[in-house]
Amino acid sequence: MNTYLLVLCTCPEGESAAQLAESLIEARLAACVNVLPEVHSVYRWEGKIVHDAERLLLIKTETAAFPALKDHILVRHPYATPEVIALPISDASPAYLDWIHACLSSDS
């Protein structure tokens, strides 16, 4: 039985979010990536509190694809330490989950 994940990843404002989203779809590592408009992030980096405008990616995938998805993001992401957080999808429409599976299959 397949299990599914929602992966969160923030990107800087600009084209990097759209490029990363498209590359995940092209590589069949994600079925869908929602690119949310500006989110205001507050975090500690190198000893300072930082306020940044970012875009949030909501990435739908299968658990089996996560290691490759994570590696894909780490290689292409402009940040030295990108956010890559995977949350299990505990329940969803069976048809939607079937669609995710079909999108990640090389047969579709």
C-alpha positions in Angstrom: 0.0 0.0 0.0 1.3 3.5 -0.9 1.6 6.2 1.7 1.7 9.8 0.9 3.3 13.0 2.1 2.8 16.8 2.0 6.3 18.4 1.9 6.8 22.0 2.9 9.7 24.0 1.4 10.3 27.7 1.5 12.1 29.6 -1.2 13.2 33.1 -1.6 11.0 35.6 -3.6 11.6 35.4 -7.3 11.8 32.6 -9.9 13.5 29.9 -7.8 10.2 28.6 -6.3 8.6 28.2 -9.8 11.7 26.7 -11.2 12.0 24.2 -8.3 8.3 23.3 -8.5 8.5 22.6 -12.2 11.7 20.5 -11.9 10.0 18.4 -9.2 7.0 17.7 -11.6 9.3 17.1 -14.6 11.3 14.5 -12.5 8.1 12.8 -11.4 9.0 13.4 -7.8 5.8 15.3 -7.1 2.3 15.2 -8.5 1.4 18.7 -7.6 3.3 21.7 -6.2 1.3 24.7 -4.9 3.4 27.9 -4.9 1.9 30.2 -2.3 2.5 33.9 -2.6 4.5 35.8 -0.1 4.8 34.5 3.4 6.7 36.5 6.0 9.3 34.3 7.7 11.1 35.1 11.0 14.0 32.9 11.9 17.4 32.9 13.5 20.3 32.6 11.1 24.0 32.9 11.9 23.2 34.4 15.3 20.8 37.1 14.0 17.0 37.3 13.8 16.0 37.6 10.2 12.8 38.7 8.6 12.3 37.5 5.0 9.7 37.5 2.3 9.5 33.9 0.9 7.3 31.7 -1.1 6.0 28.4 0.4 5.8 25.3 -1.7 3.2 22.6 -0.8 4.5 19.5 -2.5 2.3 16.3 -2.8 4.2 13.1 -3.2 4.6 9.4 -2.1 6.7 8.4 0.8 8.8 6.2 -1.4 9.7 9.2 -3.5 10.8 11.4 -0.6 14.5 10.5 -0.4 15.0 11.4 -4.1 12.7 14.5 -3.7 14.7 15.7 -0.8 18.0 15.2 -2.6 16.6 17.0 -5.7 15.7 20.0 -3.5 19.0 20.1 -1.7 20.9 20.1 -5.0 18.8 22.8 -6.7 17.8 25.1 -3.8 19.5 28.5 -3.5 19.6 28.3 0.4 22.6 26.6 2.1 20.1 25.0 4.5 16.7 24.7 2.8 13.5 23.8 4.7 12.3 20.3 3.7 9.7 19.0 6.1 7.5 16.0 5.3 4.1 15.5 6.9 2.1 12.3 6.5 -1.2 12.6 4.7 -3.3 10.5 7.1 -6.5 10.7 5.0 -7.5 12.0 1.6 -9.9 11.2 -1.3 -8.9 7.8 -2.8 -9.2 9.3 -6.2 -6.8 12.0 -5.4 -4.3 9.6 -3.9 -4.6 7.4 -7.1 -3.9 10.5 -9.1 -0.7 11.3 -7.1 0.4 7.7 -7.7 -0.3 7.9 -11.4 1.6 11.2 -11.8 4.7 9.7 -10.2 4.5 6.6 -12.4 6.7 6.6 -15.5 3.7 4.9 -17.3 1.6 8.1 -17.3 
